[in-house]
Amino acid sequence: MIIHKNDNTGNFGVNENTPKNSVENFGVNEDTPKNNAENFGVNETQKQILNLISENPQITAGEIAYKMKQTKRNVEYNIKALKSKGIIERFGSDKAGGYQIKK
């Protein structure tokens, strides 16, 4: 086996014409506003959940799932994600409580 030294050994799969410090290289869109919901990591399902909670804070995960035509498990997963991000919190009992949007 013969190994040839190449002058471009530091260029592993990188296009020379691509700027090295371009934000596109990191998957960041520089035109994205800094304070939108995506920056909090909120997806479309979670936005819909937030809209339903804002309309009715006492709504249940089952009711949200029915209105969104999603599984209850998927809704519960997304509610848990919203709680862990500090966007919503649960108040009161399981039977008589509800959700409060914090952000």
C-alpha positions, 0 to 999 in steps of 0.5 A: 500500500502506497500512501501519498501525502496530499497538501489538503490533508486538513480539509476532510470533506470541507468545501474550500468555498464555504466560509469557515465561520458561517452560521449556516455551517452550524444549522443556525439561520441568522434571520431567525428572531431571537425571542420566538417560541422555537428558541425555547424549543417549543414544537408545533404540538406544544404550541397547540397544547399551549393554545388549548391551555390558554383557552381553558386552564382546567383542560385535561390531557385526554381532552387535549388529545381528543381535540388535537387528534393525538394520543393521550400519551403523546400529549402527556409527553409534550406537557411534561416537556413544557413543564420541564422547560418551565413554560407551564406548571400544574396547580391544584389537585388532579381532579380540580386543578389546572395549568398555568402558563408561566412564560 
